[in-house]
Amino acid sequence: MKITVCIGSSCHIKGSRQVVEQLQYLISKNNLGDKVELGGTFCMGKCQQGVCVTVDDGFHSVTPDTVDSFFAQEVLAKV
């Protein structure tokens, strides 16, 4: 599974750094380092919906407040 987080300026302002840090923590906490690849990218073209995150090819809008529920629904439930 590949998770990609936008780290462009619009998403950065909306909290992409906190989203990345929390995802790193959750991947480590759940021992998923061998199953989940976390990466960053610049603009995904959906700036109004940021923080933009893809899981494989699926698009999601995540905030620092919703990252835990996002992880449970989109990552833990599927690995």
KELUMKE-793142 format. One record per atom (N, C-alpha, C): residue number from 0; residue in three letters; atom name; x, y, z. Coordinates in nm, 3 decimals. Atoms other than C-alpha are relative to their C-alpha. Layout:
% KELUMKE-793142
+-----+-----+------+---------+---------+---------+
!   n ! res ! atom !       x !       y !       z !
+-----+-----+------+---------+---------+---------+
! NUM ! ala !   CA !       X !       Y !       Z !
...
+-----+-----+------+---------+---------+---------+
***
This chain:
% KELUMKE-793142
+-----+-----+------+---------+---------+---------+
!   n ! res ! atom !       x !       y !       z !
+-----+-----+------+---------+---------+---------+
!   0 ! met !    N !   0.085 !  -0.117 !   0.000 !
!   0 ! met !   CA !   0.000 !   0.000 !   0.000 !
!   0 ! met !    C !   0.089 !   0.124 !   0.000 !
!   1 ! lys !    N !  -0.077 !  -0.123 !   0.008 !
!   1 ! lys !   CA !   0.131 !   0.344 !  -0.091 !
!   1 ! lys !    C !  -0.088 !   0.118 !   0.036 !
!   2 ! ile !    N !   0.069 !  -0.123 !  -0.041 !
!   2 ! ile !   CA !   0.019 !   0.661 !   0.087 !
!   2 ! ile !    C !   0.087 !   0.117 !  -0.044 !
!   3 ! thr !    N !  -0.072 !  -0.118 !   0.045 !
!   3 ! thr !   CA !   0.118 !   0.990 !  -0.074 !
!   3 ! thr !    C !  -0.072 !   0.123 !   0.054 !
!   4 ! val !    N !   0.055 !  -0.122 !  -0.059 !
!   4 ! val !   CA !   0.069 !   1.323 !   0.103 !
!   4 ! val !    C !   0.054 !   0.120 !  -0.077 !
!   5 ! cys !    N !  -0.044 !  -0.122 !   0.066 !
!   5 ! cys !   CA !   0.079 !   1.658 !  -0.077 !
!   5 ! cys !    C !   0.072 !   0.088 !   0.102 !
!   6 ! ile !    N !  -0.075 !  -0.091 !  -0.087 !
!   6 ! ile !   CA !   0.343 !   1.885 !   0.075 !
!   6 ! ile !    C !   0.020 !   0.135 !  -0.069 !
!   7 ! gly !    N !  -0.004 !  -0.129 !   0.067 !
!   7 ! gly !   CA !   0.282 !   2.177 !  -0.160 !
!   7 ! gly !    C !  -0.045 !   0.111 !   0.094 !
!   8 ! ser !    N !   0.022 !  -0.114 !  -0.090 !
!   8 ! ser !   CA !   0.228 !   2.526 !  -0.020 !
!   8 ! ser !    C !  -0.141 !   0.005 !   0.056 !
!   9 ! ser !    N !   0.138 !  -0.007 !  -0.050 !
!   9 ! ser !   CA !  -0.153 !   2.515 !   0.005 !
!   9 ! ser !    C !  -0.026 !  -0.108 !   0.105 !
!  10 ! cys !    N !   0.021 !   0.109 !  -0.096 !
!  10 ! cys !   CA !  -0.159 !   2.177 !   0.178 !
!  10 ! cys !    C !   0.088 !   0.019 !   0.123 !
!  11 ! his !    N !  -0.088 !  -0.027 !  -0.114 !
!  11 ! his !   CA !   0.136 !   2.279 !   0.397 !
!  11 ! his !    C !  -0.068 !   0.094 !   0.098 !
!  12 ! ile !    N !   0.071 !  -0.097 !  -0.084 !
!  12 ! ile !   CA !  -0.065 !   2.574 !   0.527 !
!  12 ! ile !    C !  -0.116 !  -0.068 !   0.074 !
!  13 ! lys !    N !   0.115 !   0.069 !  -0.059 !
!  13 ! lys !   CA !  -0.356 !   2.336 !   0.598 !
!  13 ! lys !    C !   0.041 !  -0.114 !   0.093 !
!  14 ! gly !    N !  -0.044 !   0.098 !  -0.099 !
!  14 ! gly !   CA !  -0.140 !   2.102 !   0.808 !
!  14 ! gly !    C !   0.062 !  -0.127 !  -0.053 !
!  15 ! ser !    N !  -0.056 !   0.125 !   0.054 !
!  15 ! ser !   CA !   0.032 !   1.852 !   0.578 !
!  15 ! ser !    C !   0.115 !  -0.053 !   0.085 !
!  16 ! arg !    N !  -0.112 !   0.048 !  -0.083 !
!  16 ! arg !   CA !   0.336 !   1.839 !   0.806 !
!  16 ! arg !    C !  -0.052 !  -0.082 !   0.118 !
!  17 ! gln !    N !   0.057 !   0.074 !  -0.112 !
!  17 ! gln !   CA !   0.122 !   1.732 !   1.102 !
!  17 ! gln !    C !  -0.062 !  -0.132 !  -0.047 !
!  18 ! val !    N !   0.058 !   0.123 !   0.056 !
!  18 ! val !   CA !  -0.059 !   1.478 !   0.881 !
!  18 ! val !    C !   0.110 !  -0.102 !  -0.025 !
!  19 ! val !    N !  -0.111 !   0.090 !   0.028 !
!  19 ! val !   CA !   0.272 !   1.328 !   0.767 !
!  19 ! val !    C !   0.057 !  -0.056 !   0.131 !
!  20 ! glu !    N !  -0.057 !   0.045 !  -0.127 !
!  20 ! glu !   CA !   0.408 !   1.313 !   1.122 !
!  20 ! glu !    C !  -0.091 !  -0.100 !   0.071 !
!  21 ! gln !    N !   0.094 !   0.092 !  -0.064 !
!  21 ! gln !   CA !   0.092 !   1.146 !   1.255 !
!  21 ! gln !    C !  -0.007 !  -0.132 !  -0.077 !
!  22 ! leu !    N !  -0.001 !   0.125 !   0.078 !
!  22 ! leu !   CA !   0.089 !   0.894 !   0.968 !
!  22 ! leu !    C !   0.127 !  -0.080 !   0.028 !
!  23 ! gln !    N !  -0.124 !   0.070 !  -0.033 !
!  23 ! gln !   CA !   0.455 !   0.812 !   1.039 !
!  23 ! gln !    C !  -0.013 !  -0.071 !   0.135 !
!  24 ! tyr !    N !   0.020 !   0.057 !  -0.134 !
!  24 ! tyr !   CA !   0.366 !   0.755 !   1.404 !
!  24 ! tyr !    C !  -0.093 !  -0.121 !  -0.005 !
!  25 ! leu !    N !   0.098 !   0.109 !   0.006 !
!  25 ! leu !   CA !   0.061 !   0.539 !   1.324 !
!  25 ! leu !    C !   0.053 !  -0.122 !  -0.074 !
!  26 ! ile !    N !  -0.061 !   0.112 !   0.073 !
!  26 ! ile !   CA !   0.251 !   0.327 !   1.070 !
!  26 ! ile !    C !   0.097 !  -0.074 !   0.091 !
!  27 ! ser !    N !  -0.096 !   0.060 !  -0.092 !
!  27 ! ser !   CA !   0.526 !   0.266 !   1.326 !
!  27 ! ser !    C !  -0.071 !  -0.072 !   0.116 !
!  28 ! lys !    N !   0.074 !   0.055 !  -0.115 !
!  28 ! lys !   CA !   0.284 !   0.207 !   1.617 !
!  28 ! lys !    C !  -0.067 !  -0.132 !  -0.034 !
!  29 ! asn !    N !   0.071 !   0.121 !   0.044 !
!  29 ! asn !   CA !   0.096 !  -0.056 !   1.416 !
!  29 ! asn !    C !   0.090 !  -0.099 !  -0.073 !
!  30 ! asn !    N !  -0.098 !   0.089 !   0.063 !
!  30 ! asn !   CA !   0.416 !  -0.221 !   1.284 !
!  30 ! asn !    C !  -0.032 !  -0.028 !  -0.147 !
!  31 ! leu !    N !   0.036 !   0.015 !   0.141 !
!  31 ! leu !   CA !   0.317 !  -0.157 !   0.922 !
!  31 ! leu !    C !   0.108 !   0.051 !  -0.094 !
!  32 ! gly !    N !  -0.108 !  -0.053 !   0.082 !
!  32 ! gly !   CA !   0.652 !  -0.031 !   0.797 !
!  32 ! gly !    C !   0.033 !  -0.085 !  -0.121 !
!  33 ! asp !    N !  -0.028 !   0.089 !   0.113 !
!  33 ! asp !   CA !   0.689 !  -0.335 !   0.573 !
!  33 ! asp !    C !  -0.118 !  -0.011 !  -0.097 !
!  34 ! lys !    N !   0.120 !   0.012 !   0.083 !
!  34 ! lys !   CA !   0.335 !  -0.305 !   0.431 !
!  34 ! lys !    C !  -0.048 !   0.133 !  -0.057 !
!  35 ! val !    N !   0.048 !  -0.132 !   0.040 !
!  35 ! val !   CA !   0.280 !   0.070 !   0.397 !
!  35 ! val !    C !   0.118 !   0.090 !  -0.033 !
!  36 ! glu !    N !  -0.102 !  -0.095 !   0.043 !
!  36 ! glu !   CA !   0.499 !   0.310 !   0.200 !
!  36 ! glu !    C !  -0.060 !   0.140 !   0.008 !
!  37 ! leu !    N !   0.047 !  -0.137 !  -0.015 !
!  37 ! leu !   CA !   0.460 !   0.677 !   0.293 !
!  37 ! leu !    C !   0.091 !   0.091 !  -0.079 !
!  38 ! gly !    N !  -0.080 !  -0.091 !   0.081 !
!  38 ! gly !   CA !   0.572 !   0.942 !   0.047 !
!  38 ! gly !    C !  -0.066 !   0.136 !  -0.008 !
!  39 ! gly !    N !   0.051 !  -0.135 !   0.018 !
!  39 ! gly !   CA !   0.529 !   1.306 !  -0.035 !
!  39 ! gly !    C !   0.005 !   0.039 !  -0.147 !
!  40 ! thr !    N !   0.000 !  -0.051 !   0.136 !
!  40 ! thr !   CA !   0.453 !   1.492 !  -0.354 !
!  40 ! thr !    C !  -0.041 !   0.146 !   0.005 !
!  41 ! phe !    N !   0.048 !  -0.137 !   0.007 !
!  41 ! phe !   CA !   0.386 !   1.845 !  -0.465 !
!  41 ! phe !    C !  -0.137 !  -0.001 !  -0.066 !
!  42 ! cys !    N !   0.141 !  -0.022 !   0.035 !
!  42 ! cys !   CA !   0.054 !   1.978 !  -0.592 !
!  42 ! cys !    C !  -0.068 !  -0.114 !  -0.076 !
!  43 ! met !    N !   0.083 !   0.101 !   0.064 !
!  43 ! met !   CA !  -0.212 !   1.722 !  -0.678 !
!  43 ! met !    C !  -0.113 !   0.065 !  -0.080 !
!  44 ! gly !    N !   0.099 !  -0.072 !   0.078 !
!  44 ! gly !   CA !  -0.431 !   1.991 !  -0.834 !
!  44 ! gly !    C !  -0.136 !   0.015 !   0.065 !
!  45 ! lys !    N !   0.129 !  -0.011 !  -0.071 !
!  45 ! lys !   CA !  -0.706 !   1.981 !  -0.572 !
!  45 ! lys !    C !   0.020 !   0.082 !   0.127 !
!  46 ! cys !    N !  -0.042 !  -0.082 !  -0.114 !
!  46 ! cys !   CA !  -0.580 !   2.260 !  -0.346 !
!  46 ! cys !    C !  -0.114 !   0.038 !   0.093 !
!  47 ! gln !    N !   0.113 !  -0.038 !  -0.084 !
!  47 ! gln !   CA !  -0.926 !   2.357 !  -0.222 !
!  47 ! gln !    C !  -0.040 !  -0.112 !   0.096 !
!  48 ! gln !    N !   0.040 !   0.115 !  -0.081 !
!  48 ! gln !   CA !  -0.967 !   2.006 !  -0.079 !
!  48 ! gln !    C !   0.110 !  -0.048 !   0.095 !
!  49 ! gly !    N !  -0.116 !   0.045 !  -0.078 !
!  49 ! gly !   CA !  -0.629 !   1.981 !   0.098 !
!  49 ! gly !    C !  -0.031 !  -0.016 !   0.147 !
!  50 ! val !    N !  -0.124 !   0.065 !   0.039 !
!  50 ! val !   CA !  -0.455 !   1.825 !   0.275 !
!  50 ! val !    C !  -0.033 !  -0.120 !  -0.090 !
!  51 ! cys !    N !   0.027 !   0.105 !   0.097 !
!  51 ! cys !   CA !  -0.457 !   1.598 !  -0.031 !
!  51 ! cys !    C !   0.084 !  -0.123 !   0.029 !
!  52 ! val !    N !  -0.068 !   0.127 !  -0.029 !
!  52 ! val !   CA !  -0.371 !   1.233 !   0.033 !
!  52 ! val !    C !  -0.055 !  -0.105 !  -0.096 !
!  53 ! thr !    N !   0.046 !   0.115 !   0.077 !
!  53 ! thr !   CA !  -0.385 !   0.932 !  -0.196 !
!  53 ! thr !    C !   0.044 !  -0.128 !   0.070 !
!  54 ! val !    N !  -0.033 !   0.135 !  -0.046 !
!  54 ! val !   CA !  -0.395 !   0.569 !  -0.087 !
!  54 ! val !    C !  -0.011 !  -0.085 !  -0.125 !
!  55 ! asp !    N !  -0.011 !   0.061 !   0.130 !
!  55 ! asp !   CA !  -0.281 !   0.373 !  -0.387 !
!  55 ! asp !    C !  -0.053 !   0.102 !  -0.101 !
!  56 ! asp !    N !   0.049 !  -0.099 !   0.096 !
!  56 ! asp !   CA !  -0.498 !   0.552 !  -0.648 !
!  56 ! asp !    C !  -0.123 !   0.077 !   0.049 !
!  57 ! gly !    N !   0.119 !  -0.066 !  -0.052 !
!  57 ! gly !   CA !  -0.781 !   0.671 !  -0.423 !
!  57 ! gly !    C !   0.033 !   0.133 !   0.067 !
!  58 ! phe !    N !  -0.024 !  -0.134 !  -0.055 !
!  58 ! phe !   CA !  -0.801 !   1.042 !  -0.334 !
!  58 ! phe !    C !  -0.079 !   0.023 !   0.129 !
!  59 ! his !    N !   0.065 !  -0.032 !  -0.128 !
!  59 ! his !   CA !  -0.880 !   1.165 !   0.018 !
!  59 ! his !    C !   0.042 !   0.140 !   0.042 !
!  60 ! ser !    N !  -0.031 !  -0.127 !  -0.062 !
!  60 ! ser !   CA !  -0.898 !   1.500 !   0.192 !
!  60 ! ser !    C !   0.013 !  -0.025 !   0.149 !
!  61 ! val !    N !  -0.030 !   0.032 !  -0.140 !
!  61 ! val !   CA !  -0.738 !   1.474 !   0.538 !
!  61 ! val !    C !   0.044 !   0.128 !   0.070 !
!  62 ! thr !    N !  -0.049 !  -0.111 !  -0.082 !
!  62 ! thr !   CA !  -0.681 !   1.726 !   0.815 !
!  62 ! thr !    C !   0.074 !  -0.059 !   0.119 !
!  63 ! pro !    N !  -0.064 !   0.052 !  -0.122 !
!  63 ! pro !   CA !  -0.466 !   1.698 !   1.127 !
!  63 ! pro !    C !  -0.101 !  -0.059 !   0.098 !
!  64 ! asp !    N !   0.103 !   0.050 !  -0.091 !
!  64 ! asp !   CA !  -0.795 !   1.639 !   1.315 !
!  64 ! asp !    C !  -0.063 !  -0.132 !  -0.045 !
!  65 ! thr !    N !   0.066 !   0.121 !   0.051 !
!  65 ! thr !   CA !  -0.916 !   1.356 !   1.089 !
!  65 ! thr !    C !   0.098 !  -0.112 !  -0.037 !
!  66 ! val !    N !  -0.099 !   0.098 !   0.045 !
!  66 ! val !   CA !  -0.590 !   1.168 !   1.027 !
!  66 ! val !    C !  -0.015 !  -0.134 !   0.071 !
!  67 ! asp !    N !   0.015 !   0.127 !  -0.072 !
!  67 ! asp !   CA !  -0.656 !   0.907 !   1.298 !
!  67 ! asp !    C !  -0.114 !  -0.084 !  -0.057 !
!  68 ! ser !    N !   0.114 !   0.074 !   0.056 !
!  68 ! ser !   CA !  -1.000 !   0.811 !   1.162 !
!  68 ! ser !    C !   0.028 !  -0.041 !  -0.144 !
!  69 ! phe !    N !  -0.042 !   0.035 !   0.137 !
!  69 ! phe !   CA !  -0.864 !   0.823 !   0.805 !
!  69 ! phe !    C !   0.087 !  -0.125 !   0.002 !
!  70 ! phe !    N !  -0.091 !   0.113 !  -0.008 !
!  70 ! phe !   CA !  -0.587 !   0.581 !   0.903 !
!  70 ! phe !    C !  -0.075 !  -0.128 !   0.034 !
!  71 ! ala !    N !   0.076 !   0.119 !  -0.040 !
!  71 ! ala !   CA !  -0.830 !   0.342 !   1.071 !
!  71 ! ala !    C !  -0.085 !  -0.053 !  -0.116 !
!  72 ! gln !    N !   0.091 !   0.041 !   0.106 !
!  72 ! gln !   CA !  -1.072 !   0.338 !   0.777 !
!  72 ! gln !    C !   0.071 !  -0.039 !  -0.129 !
!  73 ! glu !    N !  -0.061 !   0.019 !   0.132 !
!  73 ! glu !   CA !  -0.837 !   0.355 !   0.479 !
!  73 ! glu !    C !   0.127 !  -0.083 !   0.002 !
!  74 ! val !    N !  -0.125 !   0.076 !  -0.006 !
!  74 ! val !   CA !  -0.524 !   0.180 !   0.603 !
!  74 ! val !    C !  -0.018 !  -0.128 !   0.083 !
!  75 ! leu !    N !   0.014 !   0.119 !  -0.086 !
!  75 ! leu !   CA !  -0.586 !  -0.051 !   0.899 !
!  75 ! leu !    C !  -0.103 !  -0.098 !  -0.051 !
!  76 ! ala !    N !   0.107 !   0.087 !   0.048 !
!  76 ! ala !   CA !  -0.908 !  -0.186 !   0.750 !
!  76 ! ala !    C !   0.037 !  -0.074 !  -0.128 !
!  77 ! lys !    N !  -0.033 !   0.056 !   0.131 !
!  77 ! lys !   CA !  -0.729 !  -0.274 !   0.424 !
!  77 ! lys !    C !   0.134 !  -0.074 !  -0.007 !
!  78 ! val !    N !  -0.129 !   0.071 !   0.006 !
!  78 ! val !   CA !  -0.393 !  -0.422 !   0.521 !
!  78 ! val !    C !  -0.010 !  -0.137 !   0.064 !
+-----+-----+------+---------+---------+---------+
***
